[in-house]
Amino acid sequence: MGEQGLFGEFGGSYVPEDLGKVLGVLAEEFEQAVKDPVFIDEFKQVLADCVGRENPLTFAKNLSEQQQGAKIYLKREDLNHTGAHKINNAIGQILLAKRMGAKRVIAETGAGQHGVATATACAMFGMDCTIYMGKHDMKRQALNVFRMELLGAKVESVAAGQGRLKDAVDAALADLVENYQNTFYLLGSAVGPHPFPTMVKFFQSVISEESKRQIIDKEGKLPAAVVACAGGGSNAIGAFAHFIDEENVRLIGVEPAEAPSLTEGVPAVIHGFKCLTLLDDDGNPKPTFSIAAGLDYPGIGPEHSYLKETGRAEYVTITGEEALAAFKLLSETEGIIPALESAHAVAYAMKLAKDLRASDSIIVNLSGRGDKDVQQVFEMEHEANIQEV
């Protein structure tokens, strides 16, 4: 990473001057905090006491045997308090907000898991919480909306645009521009202007810090590949972080075929930073849709853009149908219901395992559990059955 949060040509901070000053202060506070042993100790203690870290690296024996190839291991972020990797970053940033004296916190959310994690962290530390969520996502993730409200958060419906994750980010950034003097924006993915991508990576890197040690304990060597779904990119960059310097470990991000930012995107500025972005014919961010609300974003984290351009990481696509099949198969074979987002990574790992040796291993970052998606899948199945009749 270069100066001002640059990853090659990607990243940076393309924001109004006043907001740029606020983000500059945030960057300085973050840099000081991560060098402070007291802050790091508190972060690790809260992760242990309230999140339940470290979580297991589970050998998916039945799923692996079905593929007749490499061993598939699941990094169990689904076992975290609130059900996903999002809580790692939420705890880190809420501690930073507390250190900076903030009283009001805002956030965006797509599938609702970051919103739930932020609302949880705000409840723990007594902070006012407002969550922006697209109108369409609120409908398909109604249970998570109710969870956020139970936790004391105010959930603001965003009807602009498609009423999805991009539009929620737009609304949260507009709030920050207007209220930056008393508001902390707890951004959930590895996107946005500097220092957000760097902050999110730092707090999420606990995933690969643990899994790297765990796989060596279990297999005596590093994995052949680490696989993670990629929407904005927070769980993937956390899963990759401690393996980036291990050149023999393949890093594979899995995008929805319906929103392939890395495989089809071009360099562009979105939400105050430069990344590979899906654009329409007019040069505007292209409307996207995925059955997994957390992957429904036309851009990607700047470090992922850099890893793609330099060839250090590979990025592939999985269709909604393939993800849904993996969602069901993992449930049936291992007794683990994954989030639809995570199911994209599982689907690709199943393909990859068949092409590797039995002595190889694959780590799949199981970024979240599927409780939030069961109703949606039920309704999809119900509609399909009606159409067949």
C-alpha positions, 0 to 999 in steps of 0.5 A: 500500500502506498501513501493515502491508502493507495493500492497501485492506482486504486483506493485514495480519497475522492471526497469534499475538502471538509470531509477529507479533513475529518477522514484525515483525523480518523486516519491519524486516530486509527494509526495511533490506536493500532500502535497502542497495546492497551487498545489492541488488548481491549480489542482482543479481549472483547473479541474473546469475551463477546464474539467468541473468538477464536472460532474453529476451522472445521473439516467438512468431511462429508462434503470433501468425500463427495467431491473426491479431491482436496480436503475442504475446511470451513473457517467458522465465522458463522459461529461468531456472536451475531452470526457473521464476520461483520462483528470483528470490524464492528467491535474494532471500529466502535472501540475507535469511536469510543476512543475519539469520543463519538456519541452517534454512529451510523452505518450502511447494510445490505444483507443486514449482518453489518447492521446487526453487528453495528447495532450490537456494538452500539448497544454494548457501548451505549451509543446512538445508532442509525442504520441505512438500508435499501428498501428492497433489502429491508423487504427480503431481510425483514428479520435482520431489520427487526433484530436491529430495531430490537438492539435499539437502532433506528433503521432508515429505509432508502428508496432511491436508486434500486433501494439496495446496498449502493444506495444505502452507502450513498445515504450514509455518506450524505449523512456523514457529510452533513453531520461529520462533526458529531458522527462516526461512520462505521463502514462495514466493508473494505470499500470507501475513501481512505482510511476505511479499506485499511481499517476494515482489513486490519480488524478483519485480518483476525480471520486469516491470523487464526486460520493460518495457524489452525491449518498448520496445526491440522495439516502440517502445511499451508492450504493450496487455496483460500476461497471467500465470497466477494461483494464489497470484500471485507470477509475476503480481504480478512481471509486473505490478509495473512496469506498474501505473502505466501506465494504458493497459496492461491487466493480466490474471491468468488463473485455473483455472476450477476454482479461481477465487479472484478471480472468485468469492471473497469477502473472508476471512482465510486463512493469516494475511492477508485476501484474496478466498477461495473458501469452502464453506457452512461458511465454510471455505476451499473444496477446489480442484483444477486440472491445474496444481498451482501454481494449486491454491489457494483464495485469492490474493495481497492485492495482486491482491485489491486490483487486482481490487476497484479495477478496475486489473487484470482476472481471467479463467478458463481451463479445464483442457482449454483450458490443455492445448490451449495446452500442446500448441499452444505446443510444436508451433508454437514448440518451447517446452513450457510449464508447465501453469500458464503454459499457462493464460496462453498460452490466454487470450493466444491469445483476446485476440490475436484481438480486438486490432490487428496493431500491438498486442503482448501480453506473456505471462509464461511462468512456467515450463517444462513438464518437470515436467508431461510425465509427468502429461500423458502419463498423462492422454493414456494414460488418455483413450486407454484410455477411448476404446478 
